[in-house]
Amino acid sequence: MLQIKSIELVSNEGKGEFEKQDCEQEGLKRLGAQVYKTYPNRPICIHLDGLYATAPIMAMSETYGRKYITTRKDGNLKKLNEQIVDKQESEKVSFTYPHKLNPGQRKPVYGNVQYLWVDEFYH
């Protein structure tokens, strides 16, 4: 497995107090360009937090020929969730996985976590 050790600093210069997320997304775009320049032919899959589930970030990944996985919690990203829910059942993949619900506690409590994803999702 290739581990990329690179730092892309987030700069708030010229940004307002509530524009932090925009800055993090811009930092990811700069990092994506740097990684592509360094490894142009390497197959890379980027795992992104729901913060980065935006059309510009998905477009950047596709421009560089990178696959991406975006995770989100239920209830977050309502517009994206509507697009996923509206897909045909045959276009969805789902599975349930037992998960420890109380990490760090003496007596473990397990529950099921459902994962749902859509391949070839177009924004």
C-alpha positions in Angstrom: 0.0 0.0 0.0 1.3 3.4 -0.9 1.3 6.0 1.9 1.5 9.5 0.7 3.2 11.8 3.2 2.4 15.3 2.2 1.2 18.4 3.9 -1.0 21.0 2.4 -1.5 23.9 4.8 -4.9 25.5 5.2 -4.8 29.3 4.9 -7.5 31.5 6.3 -5.9 34.5 4.7 -8.6 36.7 3.1 -11.4 34.5 4.4 -14.2 35.4 6.7 -14.8 33.8 10.1 -17.3 31.2 8.8 -15.4 30.1 5.6 -13.3 27.4 7.2 -14.9 24.5 5.3 -14.3 26.3 2.0 -10.6 26.7 2.9 -10.3 23.0 3.7 -11.8 22.1 0.4 -9.4 24.4 -1.4 -6.6 22.8 0.5 -7.7 19.4 -0.7 -7.8 20.6 -4.3 -4.2 21.8 -4.0 -3.2 18.5 -2.4 -5.0 16.6 -5.2 -3.1 18.4 -7.8 0.2 17.8 -6.0 -0.4 14.1 -5.6 -1.5 13.8 -9.3 1.7 15.5 -10.4 3.8 13.2 -8.2 2.0 10.0 -9.0 0.2 10.6 -12.4 -0.3 6.9 -13.3 -0.8 5.4 -9.8 -4.4 4.2 -9.1 -5.5 6.0 -6.0 -8.8 5.9 -4.2 -9.5 8.8 -1.9 -11.6 8.3 1.3 -13.4 11.5 2.1 -15.4 12.8 5.1 -18.9 14.1 4.4 -17.5 17.7 4.5 -16.0 17.0 1.0 -19.1 15.5 -0.6 -19.4 18.4 -3.0 -19.6 18.6 -6.8 -16.2 20.5 -7.1 -14.3 17.9 -5.0 -15.9 15.0 -6.9 -15.1 16.7 -10.2 -11.5 17.2 -9.1 -11.2 13.5 -8.3 -12.7 12.6 -11.7 -10.4 15.1 -13.5 -7.4 13.4 -12.1 -8.8 9.9 -12.7 -9.1 9.1 -9.0 -11.8 7.0 -7.4 -13.3 8.3 -4.2 -15.4 7.1 -1.3 -17.4 9.6 0.7 -18.8 8.7 4.1 -21.5 10.5 5.9 -23.8 9.9 8.9 -27.6 9.5 8.5 -29.3 12.8 8.7 -26.3 14.7 7.3 -26.1 16.0 3.7 -29.9 15.9 3.2 -29.7 16.8 -0.5 -27.2 14.1 -1.3 -29.2 11.6 0.8 -32.3 12.4 -1.3 -30.4 11.6 -4.5 -29.2 8.3 -3.1 -32.7 7.4 -1.8 -34.2 8.2 -5.2 -32.0 5.6 -6.9 -33.4 2.3 -8.0 -32.9 -0.6 -5.5 -30.9 -2.4 -8.2 -28.4 0.5 -8.1 -27.8 0.3 -4.4 -25.5 -1.9 -2.4 -26.2 -2.5 1.3 -24.9 -4.6 4.1 -25.3 -4.7 7.9 -22.2 -5.1 10.1 -22.0 -5.7 13.9 -20.3 -2.8 15.6 -19.2 -2.0 19.1 -21.5 0.8 20.2 -19.6 1.8 23.4 -15.9 1.8 22.8 -13.8 2.1 25.9 -16.4 0.5 28.2 -15.9 -2.7 30.2 -19.0 -4.5 29.0 -19.2 -4.2 25.2 -22.6 -3.4 23.7 -22.9 -4.4 20.1 -25.4 -3.2 17.5 -25.8 -3.4 13.8 -24.6 -0.6 11.5 -26.1 -0.5 8.0 -23.9 0.6 5.2 -25.4 1.8 1.9 -23.5 2.9 -1.2 -24.1 3.8 -4.8 -21.5 3.1 -7.4 -21.1 5.4 -10.4 -22.9 8.3 -8.6 -23.1 11.3 -10.8 -23.5 14.8 -9.3 
